[in-house]
Amino acid sequence: MQMKRLVSVLMLYVVAPIPADFDSIRREIENYELEHPGRTLTVESILARLPENFRSSFTLMHTSESLQRSSFEAPRVIMFGQDARTVMAFNGDPQHSSYARLEFATFDPLSQDIAFRMIEFPQGDSGNGRAAFSEKNPPLCMGCHGPTPHYIWAQYAQWPGSYGSRDDVLDLAEGEKSAFQQFRQIAGSHARYKSLLFPYDTLSPVAPYRPLQDGRPGTDRGDYKVAIEFRPNFRLGALLMRHQAQARAAEITRSSEFESHRYGFLFYLAGCHDRFQSPLASAMNKATGKQNHSDYAALFGPSPSQGWHLDKGPEALRDYDYSPGLNSFRAGLLGHIWPLAVGDDESLAAFWKPIRIADYVRSFDTIGFKVSEEGQAMWEALDREGPIPSGVAGSGEADNYGKISKTPMLTLQQGLEMCRMLAQKHLER
């Protein structure tokens, strides 16, 4: 009877899936350690029990600047599932730093907080000892991701250090394709990498990345712009941007200064100061003493003005507006801030035109592009993580895709009127 119970317990820990979030994994480890004094779960055993949609959504870092070092042969894996509310990372070479550690970045949609944590396995893959769980946002994480907790991920369309570093296409960066193919040969028998799933490898020989066909990125599923299942770096960036924008929006709107400066902040956030040059912009610059949206955010406290971008270094200073703002942090922040700032002000309601990216992409079918069911679900996951305003953060002119899909863009005249009203409401306060 005791042997039967022991076998049942072991089967439970081998078979039962673990939800892919820090608290669930911690509970699973602690329960196991209670049942097995002196023993703990291994990284390998945890990875094998994560949900399939989490193990199939990842990108690989062949050159990592994080605590977890990596190489082309043993990349760092960044797993993020459908929504990137939990991002989990590990590496694969015992000789690389932080091999005995799982790293987590989480976004809580209720508290609207970004948090970083770690789980340390002091005796590596032996399964001996007890796992150690970090506090929320430990100094070791905040050295790079602080002082305000924020993600670090390069902007579209280059992600240095990642496989698919140039637009998610291995062929565009020297050595990446051959190194990736060698990695795939050993991944299936590697203790950790064997838990990764490649559900689209029959459609792309370099899944989860995009192949090069006829000299341009694409797959049998259609145009490369909409085949998001082969765009892990792009998708991760788009999801993280939404979470980071939501976290900053929550901090800004909680500020005591927000009520008196909300229209002025929208003026700068919508690009009125540099996209519609006019005496009005000069008057606003003089009245506010500010030059741009990030400068203006300092009014709301030290935290909101930090972590404006996913990237760090010189590239973080630019606002890359990839139509329709999928990876633009400013567009994402505006998407969250606008309805909170404007409220029931009907005079500004006409300028708030959020779009569903899933609908935007589905319309491509009308011009011969294909969107798979799996891809459509991924686009819809982006919509669930935050609104993107079309036209409000744009140039005022619909692009070709916008015209084809009838995406609700603001005209140039509407954009000018919006800016005029925002400035007037601010100056009248």
Order of alpha helices (4+ residues) and beta strands (2+ residues): alpha-alpha-alpha-alpha-beta-beta-beta-beta-beta-beta-alpha-alpha-beta-beta-beta-alpha-alpha-alpha-alpha-alpha-alpha-beta-alpha-alpha-beta-alpha-alpha
